[in-house]
């Protein structure tokens, strides 16, 4: 089983308000806000954009997430460096972290077990 394209982009920001206005000005719609400096945007049928505010003393990061239909059925090729196997997340998915040949970390997202 292979991945199914991009599921989400996770983006950290130092200013939630400015980031929200920026993405809305680009046509993203705010679908969910937590009220504590984070939220989920969507633009058409594209991947989710998850934006979270972080303290000024941290460097903002971005993480790309690839979609996996079924974590239990997913068998990565030996060429894929698995950093962490699928684990349940606090936001209702299962996540695997893999490393590409240049050392970048990628998130693979699958639905939570029913």
C-alpha positions as CSV (number, residue, x, y, z in Angstrom):
1,X,0.0,0.0,0.0
2,X,1.3,3.5,-0.9
3,X,0.6,6.9,0.4
4,X,-2.3,8.9,-1.2
5,X,-0.9,12.4,-1.6
6,X,-0.8,15.2,0.9
7,X,-3.1,15.1,3.9
8,X,-2.0,18.3,5.7
9,X,0.5,21.0,6.2
10,X,1.4,21.8,9.9
11,X,2.6,25.3,10.3
12,X,3.9,27.1,13.4
13,X,3.6,30.9,13.7
14,X,4.5,33.6,16.2
15,X,1.3,35.5,15.5
16,X,-1.9,33.5,15.1
17,X,-4.0,36.6,14.2
18,X,-1.7,37.7,11.4
19,X,-1.3,34.2,10.0
20,X,-5.1,33.6,10.0
21,X,-5.7,36.9,8.1
22,X,-2.9,36.0,5.7
23,X,-4.3,32.6,4.8
24,X,-7.9,33.8,4.6
25,X,-6.7,36.6,2.2
26,X,-5.3,33.8,0.0
27,X,-8.7,32.0,-0.1
28,X,-8.4,29.6,2.8
29,X,-11.5,29.1,5.0
30,X,-11.1,28.7,8.7
31,X,-12.9,25.4,9.5
32,X,-11.9,25.0,13.2
33,X,-10.4,27.3,15.8
34,X,-9.4,26.1,19.2
35,X,-9.4,29.6,20.7
36,X,-5.9,29.3,22.0
37,X,-3.9,30.3,18.9
38,X,-4.4,27.4,16.6
39,X,-6.9,26.4,13.9
40,X,-7.5,24.4,10.8
41,X,-7.9,26.0,7.3
42,X,-9.0,24.5,4.0
43,X,-8.8,25.7,0.5
44,X,-11.1,23.6,-1.8
45,X,-10.3,19.9,-1.8
46,X,-6.6,20.5,-1.0
47,X,-4.8,19.4,2.1
48,X,-5.7,20.8,5.5
49,X,-3.5,23.6,6.8
50,X,-3.1,23.4,10.6
51,X,-1.6,26.6,12.1
52,X,-0.4,26.8,15.7
53,X,1.0,29.7,17.6
54,X,4.3,29.1,19.4
55,X,6.4,31.3,21.7
56,X,8.7,33.9,20.2
57,X,11.8,32.1,21.5
58,X,11.1,29.0,19.3
59,X,11.9,28.8,15.6
60,X,8.7,28.3,13.6
61,X,8.6,25.0,11.7
62,X,6.6,23.4,9.0
63,X,5.7,19.7,8.6
64,X,4.2,18.1,5.6
65,X,1.9,15.1,6.2
66,X,1.2,12.4,3.6
67,X,-2.1,10.5,3.7
68,X,-2.3,6.8,4.4
69,X,-5.7,5.0,4.2
70,X,-5.0,2.2,6.7
71,X,-2.1,2.3,9.2
72,X,-2.4,-1.4,9.9
73,X,-2.2,-2.4,6.2
74,X,0.7,0.0,5.4
75,X,4.0,-1.7,4.9
76,X,6.8,0.7,4.0
77,X,9.4,-0.3,1.5
78,X,12.8,-1.1,3.0
79,X,14.1,2.1,1.3
80,X,12.0,4.1,3.7
81,X,13.7,5.0,7.0
82,X,11.0,4.7,9.7
83,X,11.8,6.9,12.6
84,X,8.7,6.1,14.6
85,X,6.0,3.5,13.7
86,X,2.3,4.5,13.7
87,X,1.1,5.9,17.0
88,X,-2.2,7.4,18.1
89,X,-2.1,11.2,18.3
90,X,-4.0,13.6,20.6
91,X,-5.8,15.0,17.6
92,X,-7.5,11.8,16.5
93,X,-5.2,10.3,13.9
94,X,-2.4,7.7,13.8
95,X,1.0,9.1,12.8
96,X,4.2,7.5,11.5
97,X,7.4,9.6,11.1
98,X,9.8,8.8,8.3
99,X,13.1,10.3,7.2
100,X,13.9,11.1,3.5
101,X,17.4,10.6,2.1
102,X,18.3,14.2,2.9
103,X,17.4,13.9,6.5
104,X,14.0,15.7,6.4
105,X,11.2,14.2,8.6
106,X,7.9,13.5,7.0
107,X,4.6,12.7,8.8
108,X,2.3,9.9,7.5
109,X,-1.2,10.4,8.7
110,X,-3.9,7.6,8.9
111,X,-7.3,7.6,10.4
112,X,-7.6,6.5,14.1
113,X,-8.7,2.9,14.8
114,X,-12.4,2.6,14.9
